Amino acid sequence: MTTYTLTYFDFDGGRGEPIRIALHSAGIAFEDKRLSFTQFSEQRSDFRFNALPVFEVDGVAVTQSNAICRYVGKLASLYPADDLQALYCDEVMDALEDLGQRLGPTFSMKGEELRLAREKLAGGWMPVFLRGLEQLLVRGGGTWFADNRLTIADLKAFVNIRWLTSGALDHVPADLVQRHAPGLVAHQERVGKDPQVVDYYASRR
């Protein structure tokens, strides 16, 4: 039997969360290896590219979150078989990586530098990004991003939009998504009510 291990940070969210949800929804047994930030700092040099997540298949390590999402999405029947729908799915996941790339550098900032950087993003690039992402949802039919059903792209969008609307990001208004792309908020709520997603979070209690 194939064995799977996912190594990621010890919180619900981020790049590892869509992978966890997909594996759980498919009933695929895996070791959910969660590291504190301190543990990661101590072990960082042991990881390829000094980054997480890392997904192991029979002990062979694979990196890059979107590559892992696609693989696990296929295992869980959450990735389109149709080439065009797969392209739509990939576009959404890659766009969401742009969000992380833009916000990532701000996490090392403090005080006024952090405020100015986040406010610049919230007042400039982020509304453009959110409207663009909403357009991808509309293209997919308005309910799901691709294949007329829940896919790994929806799970990744769900995790990211939930984060943006949580109020956890200092100097990024919690209503930013609602103001610029309300369809994404409705999508996040829809995915959050999906039985597979509900069951995953119930299992975390």
Helices and strands as residue ranges (DSSP letters): E 4-9, H 17-25, E 31-35, H 37-43, G 44-46, G 48-50, E 54-57, E 60-62, H 65-75, H 83-103, G 104-108, H 111-123, H 125-139, H 152-165, H 176-180, H 182-192, H 195-203
